[in-house]
Amino acid sequence: MTMDRFQQAYDQYRKQTNEIEVNEASGINHHPDQEKIVAVRKNNDGDLIAFQTESGRELDYLEALTEAKAGKLAHVDVFHKYGRDILRSEPDGIRENNLDALPEF
């Protein structure tokens, strides 16, 4: 019996999950081509205006949005609200890794 496309898609999904588990077990919790945001800059109103990556790069908001959309930043999502794109941490229930809770640079 040949494998149908639904089973193939599921098998591909499971393979990705297994790769993530291996990376997490080895201490790598994001894709190696992605950078993690480790610090933020806020304006006087407390709005996030810039981001620093683990390699030390400093990105303004628009640069960070572009990189997040391209999949270059780990653990962030881009969603559309209020008529514009907004960058936010992946919802994982851990407040300490939310963008707003990161240290400032």
Buried (B, 14 or more C-beta within 10 A) or exposed (E): EEEEEEEEEEEEEEEEEEEBEEBEEEEEEBEEEBBBBBBBBEEEEEEBEBBBBEEEEEBEBEEBBBBBEEEBBBBBEBEEEEEEBEBBBEEEEEEEBBBEEBEEE
